[in-house]
Amino acid sequence: MTKIIKVNNLKKTLRYIRKNGIRRAYYAMRERVGTEILDDYTYKPLDVVTLQGQKKKGKAFSVKFSILVPAYETREEHLRAMLDSVLAQTYGNFELIIADASDSPRVEEVVKTYSDQRIMYRRLKLNAGISANTNQALMYATGDYAGLLDHDDALTPDALYEVAACIDRYDREDIQLQMIYSDEDKCDENQTRYFEVNRKPDFNIDLLLTNNYVCHFMVMKRQLMQELGFRSVCDGAQDYDLVLRAVSMMLGKDKLRTKKKEIPVAHIPRVLYHWRCHGQSTSENPGSKQYAYDAGKRALEDFLRSRGFKGTVSHMPHLGFYRIEYQPDLLSNRPDVAVVGGKLIDKKNKITGGLYTKEGTPLYQGLHKEYSGYMHRAVLQQEAEMVDIRCMKASMAAEGILEELIGLPYLQHAGTGRFDWRDCLKEDVDFLELSRKFCDKVREKGYRIVWDPMMTEKIEEIK
């Protein structure tokens, strides 16, 4: 396995050099090797007692799931692993809809060996593409929620139970969830090794506008998914396009926010999905589906148009990640955003602050400025709880909030347009405490705060 990893790394590095140049490739390779050395993730299956307990507790839930699987010439061992993973669910109120666009009878022959009445097999007359094929499966869905499962991937045994329990918790608060997603990991071809766990944040709209971090396992209200459908123009990124359009619908027509308003989306911080890696999969060979990343770019461009935002979308060095350049800038284009913050860099070119948790813990601290970080999030725009006032731009509304806190006029730096903290504040100011109070008040007013890692400030230490 070590030799295979090294060969894959070499192939990825060569592709990266051709696309981004030697300098960026050097830092990307160095970071990747270091990450693999530190990757000690192990997927730990739940014990039998816990699984049996879920079966009993799940009887109190009534939600029904429709699991949609578009299939095409799936290898028998992968198809059986997928089917077995669904039938092994501790929560059994589901239907598994397989839309088979294969030319051969291989998928049908395997499915026929299963007698479970919850499996619905449909042979498609034409392989019209992933979106059209998934729409065929969706047409037969009768569940309360529909979930997406690739034909060669697998669910963990507790996947549907955890989603049902999450839906039930929100129902008790009179909130009807429209979309739920979980953490995920990758597995090798034989599902004997698990790696690259993707621990996701709670819903973050600006992070979503950089890549489809929602990904697997995702379920959506069935009526919403059927209303939106999958678009063939976005084949390869059809799931991303669906999520973006669903979010746009949930946000509504009004671009302004006068108070904090959450949309009905929930994140389950558990690995519920195994993404299988093999030579033809995007997870193993990102370059194998360049069309998918171009489709993702189109989906983002459509989202901007639907919201009335003016900006251009470009590919980032790592495939599947995007950057939006707003016209003329983010603040003037997005009335929902009042503050844009950047990252602080020390004399050793390492991140020393800029983006913080609501408790004030710095994220990405100590990471070299050329590194992209865990899941490349250190180079991605994202909604923030707290940014540092020493590297930020503010809207007029946010300027007034800061002026009330410091008792002085808000001054802009002539060269950058950012808050001129050196001329406005004394050196003995507790910048983190002031940043926390400022950001808390901004969010209380209902505005978003966005962290943009392309905005940087050289500062040697954090007070």
N, C-alpha and C positions, 0 to 999 in steps of 0.2 A: 504493500500500500504506500510506503514511503516513496518508493521509486515512481509510482504512478503520480503521486502528488507533485513530485519534483518535475516530471515531464509536463504535467498540466500547468504548473507555474511558469515553466519556460515558454510554453505556447502562449499563455496569457501575456507574458512580458513582451514577447515579440510583437504581438498584436498591439499592445499598449504603446510600444516604441514607434511603430508605424503611424499610429494615430496621434500621439501626444508628444513625441520627442524623447530624447535620451534622459534629460534632466528629470522630468516628471516620472519617467519609467523607473529611474534609479530609486527615487524615494518611495514609489508605490511598491516596488519589489522588496525593498528593505523593510517596509512596514508590514507587508504580507507575511514575509518569513518570520518576523518577530511575533506576529499575531498567531501564526500556526504553532509556534513553540509554546506560547502561553495558553493555547486553546485546550483546556482540560475538561471540556464539556462531556458529560455522559448522560444519555437519556435513561432515566430510571422508571421502568414501568410500575404502575400501581400494584400493590399487593392484592391478593385474592379477597381478603376481608373487606378492603376498601371498595373493591369493585362490586362485591355482593351487597354492600351497604348502599351503593348508588342505585342498584336495581330496585331495592326496596323503597328508597326515598323518591325515586323517579316516578313511582306510581301516583304520587300526589300531583304531578304535572299533567297538563292536558295538551300542550302544544305539539303540533305535528310538523315534521320536517320533510321537505322534498329535496333529496340529494341528486343533483344533476351531473351526469358523467357523459360528455361527448367522447366516443371511442373511435379509434381508427387503427386497424391492424395491430392491436396491442399484443405484446408478447404474453404468452399464456401465464408464465410465472408472475409477471407484474399484474396482470388482470386478476388472477386469483388472490394475490396479496391485497389488492384494492377491495375486492368483493368480501374477502374474509374480514378485513378491518371494519367494514360497515356492519356486517352481520354480527360482529363481536361487541357492538355497542351496548353499554350498560343501560342506555335509554332506548327503548325499542319502538317508539312511535314515529316511524319514518316510512318513506317510500324511496326506493333507489331507482332512478329513471336513467336507463342507458340508451343513448341515441347513437347507433352504430352506423358509421358511414364507410365501413371497410368494403373493399372489393372482394375479399375472400370471406369464407364463412368461419374464420378462426375464432372471432369474438363470440359469435352466436353459439358455436359448438361448446365453448367453455361455459357460457351462461346457462345453457340447457342442463348442465350437470348439477345446477342448484335448484332446489325445489321450493325455496322460500317465496311465499306469495307477495312479499313486500318488494320483490325485484320486478320491475317493469322493463321489458326489453322492446325496443323499437328499431327495426331495420330501416335505414333511410334509403330512399331511391337514388339520391344524388349526394355526393360529397361537395356541399356548397360552401365549405369553409367553417372555421371554428365558431364564428358568431351565429351563422344560420343554423348550424347543427345544434348548438346549445339552445337556440330559440325553439327548435323542434322538441327538445326535451322539456323545456320550460312550458310549452303549450299543454303538456299532460299533467303538470304539477297541480296538486290539490292541497298541499300542506299550508300551514300558517306562515312558515318561513321556508325559503329555498336556499340551499347551500351549494357551493361549487367545489367539485372534486375532480382533479385530473385523473385520467384513466390509468396512470402508472404510479400514482401516489397512494398514501395511506393515512387514515385517521387513527388517532389514539383511541383506545376503548372508551375513554371517558368524554370524548369530544361532544357528543350530542347531549349528554347529561349536563356538562358544564354550561353549555349554551342554554339549555332549558332552565337550569337553575338561575342563570343570569336574567333571563327574560322574566322569570317568576319574581325575582327580587325587585325589578323595576315595576312590574305590574302592581306590586303591593304599595308602591308609591304613586300609582296612577300615571305612570309613564309607559307608553307603548313604544318599545324600541323599534327602530326601522332598520338598523344594521348593527351587527355584532361581529367582532373579529378577535382572533387569538394570536398568541405567539406561535412560532413554528421552528422546526429545525430541518436539516438536510440529512439524508442517509445515502449510503453507497448502494450500488446496484442490487446487492443481495440483501439489503436491509440488516446488515450485521454491524455496521458502524454508523454512529450518529455524530454530527458535527455542525459547526456554524449556526448555533442557536440564535434565533432572531427574537430578542426581548424588545418588544415594541412599547412605545409610549402610549398614553391615552390619546384620544383624538386631538390631532394637531393639524389644523387646516393648511398652514404654510409649509409644514413638512410634507404633507400630502401633495402639495404643488411642486415638489422636487422629485418625488418618486412614489410608486405604489407601495408604501410601507405596510398598508393594510393587508394586501396579498392573501395568504392562507392562514387559518381557515376563516372564511367569511360567509355569513348568512345574512340574508336580507328579507324584509317583509315580502312575501310572495306577490302580493298585489302590486307593490312598488316595482319589483323586478319585472313583472309582466308588463306593466305600463311603460317602462323604459325600454326593455328589450336590449338585445346586443346588436351592435352596428358592425356590419362587414367592413366598413371603411377603416375600422380600427382593429381588424384581425391581428392577433398577436399581442395586443394590449386591450382586448375587449373587456377584461375585468376592470382594469384601471379606468377606462372610459365610463363603464357602468357606475363605478363608485363616484367618480367626479360629477356625473350628471345627477346621481342620487343626492349628493351633498348639496349641489346647486339648488335642487328642488327643495331640500329641507331648509336651506337658508332663506328661501323665499325671494321675492323681487326686491325688497328693500336692502340697499347696500349699507345703510347707516345703522348703527347700533347705539341706542341711548342707555342701555344697561346690559350687563352680562347675560347672554342668552345661549344656553347650551342646546345643541341639536341632539335628537334622540339616537345617539350612537354610543355603544359600549365596547370596552376592551377587556378581554379576559386574559390576565397575565399568567397563562399556562400554555405549555406546548401541547397543542391538540392536533398537529398536522406534521407529517413527515414528507418532505419534498425529495423525491428520488432523483439521484444524479446518475446519468449515464451519457454516453457520447453524443446523443442527439438532443439532450435536454438543455434548456436555457440555463438551468442551475449549474450544469457542469461546463458548458461551453457557451458563454454569453454571445460570442461572435457568430454563433450558428443561426441566430435570428435577429439580424440587424433590422429587418423589416418591422419587428415587434417594437423596437425602440423608436423608430420613425413614427409608428402608429401611436405610441405614447405621447410623442411630441404633438401630433395632430389633436389628440384628446385634450391636452392641456390648452392648446390654442383655442379649441372650441369652448372650453370652460371660461377662458378669459373673455371671449366674445359674449357668452351667455350672461356674464356678470357685468358687462360694460367696462371691463378693465382694458386699458391699452398697454400692451407690452409685447416683447418678443421672447420666444422660447428657444433655448439652445441646448445642445447636448453637453454634458459635462464629461471630463476625461473617463470616468467609470461609466460603462454602458448601463442604461436604465435610469440614469440620474439626470436631472434637468435644472436649468437656472432660468428664472424669469427676470428680464430687465424691463422695469416699468417705465412708461413715458409720462412726463419727464423724469419722475422718480416715484418711489413707492408711496411716500406720504401724500403727495399731491394726487395720486391716482386711486388710493385706497382710503376712503373716509372712515373705514372701520379701524385703521391703524393710526395710533397717535405717537408712537415712539419706534425708532429703528436703532438698535444697538449693535456694536461690533465686538471684536475680540482684542484683548490686551496681550502684547507680546513683550517678553523680557529680552535682555541683551544677548541671550543664548538662542534666540529665535524660537522660544517655546511659549506656548499659551500659558498665561498666568491668571487669566480671568476674562470677564466680559459677559458670559452667560452663566446664570445661577439658578439653582432650585429656589423655591419660595422661602426655604430656610436659610438661603445665602451660601449654599455649597457650590463652589465653582465647578462647572462641567468642562471636561477636556483639559484640565489643568496638567501641565507638564508635557503635553503632546507637542511634538515639533510642528511648526507652522505649516510645513509641507505635507504633513500626514493628514489623512482623511478621517481617521478615528473609527470607532465601532460602527459598523454598517454605513461607513462614510458620512456619518451625521455631523462630524466636526466641520464639514465644508458645505453644509446645506442650510439654506434659509429655513427658519422654523419659528413658530409662535413661542414666546418666552414668558415665564412667570416674572423674571427679573433680569435686567441688563445693567451695565455699569454706566453711570452718567458721564464718566470720563471718555467715553467713546460712543456718542449717540447723537442722533438728530431727533428733534421733536416738532410736532405740529403746533399751531398757535394755541390750541386748547391745552396741550401738555406743557407748553412754555408757561402758561399762567399757573398751572399746578406747581411747577418747580419754583416759580417766583414767590409763591406764598410760603413755600418751605424754607427758602434761603433768605427771604426778605430783601432780595436784590433783583435788578432787571436781568432778564435772560439775554446773554450776549452770544452771538454766533462768531465762530472763527472765520476770518475773512477768506482763508484759503480753502477750507473744507466745508463750510456751512454747518459744522457740528457745534454743539454746545462748547463755548470757550471756558472750560472749567478752571484753567490756570489764571485767568483774569477775573473770574467771578468768585472763586472760593479760596480760602486760606489752606495752606499745606497741612495743617493739623486737623482738618475735617475728617470725620469717619465716613469715607466715601461709600463703603458698603452699606452702612446704616442709612445714609441719606438716599442711596439708590433704592434700597428696600422700601422706604417710606414713599418715595416718589412713585415707584412702579405699583405699589399697592393702591395708591390713590388713582392712578391712571386706569387700572383695571376695575376699580370700584365705579368709575365713571362709565364703564362699558366698552372701553377701547381695547384693541389688541396691541400687544408689544411684539415686535418681530426682531429676531436676531439675524444679522447678516454677516457671515464670517469674512466676506470680502472687504468689510470695513475694519481697519486695524489701527491700533495706537501703540506706540512703543512706550512701555512703562516697566520699570525694573522690578517693582514689588507691589503687592497689594497690602493696603493698610487695614 
